Amino acid sequence: MSVPHGGIAAMTTERHTPPHIADARTMLENWLDFHRATLTPKAEGLTPEQLCTAWAPPSTLTLQGLMHHMADVERHWFRRVLAAEELPGIYGTYDGAFDVSPDMSFADARTTWEAEIAIARKNCAEHSLDDTRPFPHGGEVSLRWIYHHMITEYARHCGHADLIRERIDGTTGV
């Protein structure tokens, strides 16, 4: 596997279209996994500099910053809220998570993100869609709501990643 310009090696990510007919849980899990698998190819074959450069000024958003943010979002909703774990953010605040850590490579950021996804899947398997937990801003939230929120969160940020990647090298539809 060759690594371009000292960057990350191309990673293979399988993305499957969610079933057209399924029960609610299967549908939600598959749509969330679809969007998770949409994010990772945006970074394939890029150098560390490309992954950490803001390509759409005045925004400071980068592909690595998106990976940091999504790891923190996974941790927040599926561990801190759903499983009631008392954990700090991985990279600080949500806004701070978009910043690129000078001490972390993209490969390390991806490993962290994938570890949070694995824990999220385990935590979700222990709850029904209608289980509720205290909502950070008051009231309660169900696992069903968390799935919907996470799908929209990924969809929004995959759109950002599309634009960033197109600005880097013209690649679209990854």
N, C-alpha and C positions, 0 to 999 in steps of 0.2 A: 504494500500500500504506500504510494508516494504522498509526501506532504508538501504542498506548494509553498514556496518561500518561507519555510519554517512555520507554517500555519498548521491548521488541523487537517487530518486526513479526511477524505470524503467518507461520511458515515451513511450507512444504508438504513433507511427508515421505511418500514412497511406501513402504508396507509390504506385502509380499507373503507369503502363507502359503507356507512351504517345501513342496516337492513331497512327495507321499506315498510315491513310489517313486523312488529315485535311488541312485547310487553313494555311498559313504561321504563322499567329499570334497565332493561337491555338496550333500549333506544337511547336513554340518557348516557349510559356508560360508553356506548359505541360512538355517539357524537362527541363526547369529551375526548375519547381516545383519538378520534379522527383529527380534531383540532390540535391535540398534543403532537400528533405525527405530522401535522402541517407545518409546525413551527421549526422543527429541527433541520429540514433540508435547506432552509434559507441561509444557513451558515456553512453548508458544505463547500469545501474547496477554497475557502477564503483564508487570507493571512491573518495573523493576530492583529495587525494594524487595521485591516479592513473591518474586522469584527468589533473593534473598539473605537472606530471613527464615526462621528456624527455626520451623516451624509445629507441631511435636509435642514440646514440652518434656517431659522434660529433654534430649532429643536436640538437638544443634546442627546437624543435617543440613539442608541446603538443596538446592534444585534446581540452583543454580549450583555448589555444592560437589560434587554428584554428577557434573556435567559435568567438573569439574576432575579428580576422582578417575578417571573412566573414560578421560580422555586419558592420565593417568599409567599406568593399567593397560595400555592399548594399547601405550604406549611400552615398559613393562617387559617384557611377554611377547613381543611381536613384534619388538622392536628389541634390547633388552638381552639377553634370553635367546635367542631364535631366531636373530637375526642377529649376536649377540655384539658389538654396538656398545657402546662405553664412553660412556654418556651419563648425565648427572644426571637426577633426577626433574624434571618440569616445575615442580611446585609444592612440591618438598621431599619429605618422606616420604609414604607412603600415607596415614597418618593426617592429615598436614598438608594433603594434597591436598583433603580435604573442606572445609577452611577456604576462605572466599571471599577472593580477593585483592582488596584495595581498588583496585589499579591495573588491573584487567581487567574489561571489560564482559562480559555474557553472550554477546554476539555474538562477541567476541574469544575467549572460552573455547570456544565452539562451533567457530570456525574452527580453533583449535588441535587440538581433538578430531578434527575431520574430516581435518586434515592427518595426524594420527597413524594414522587408519584407512586413508588412502590408502597410506601407507608400509607399514602392516601387510599390506595386500593384495599389494603388490609383493613383500615379503619372503616371504610364504606361497607365492606362485606359484613361487618358486625352490626350494621344498622339497617332498619327498613327505611324506605323513602319517606315515610311519614314521621319518623323519629324527629323530635325537636330538641334544640339546644338554645341557650340564651343568645340572642343576637347582640353583637357588640354595641349597637346603637339603640338598644332597648327592644323589649318584646322577645319573641322567639323566632327561630328559623328552622325549617325542616331540611333534611338531606335532599329532598326533591328540589327545594329552592336553591340549595348550594350547587347542585349539579347544573341547574339552569344558569345560575350566575357564572359559574366557571366556564360553561360553553360560550357565553357572551364575552367573557373576559378574554378567552383565547381567540375567539373570532376577531375581536377588535385588534388585539396585538398581532395576530397573523397578518392582518391588513397592513399594519405598520411595517412589519417585517418584509412584506411584499414590496412596499415602496422603497424601503432602505436597500434591499437587494437589487432592485432595478436601478437605483442611483449608483450603486457600486460598479456593476458590470453589465447592466442591461438585461440580466436574466429575469425572466418572468415565468409564471406558471409552475414554479418549483413546488 
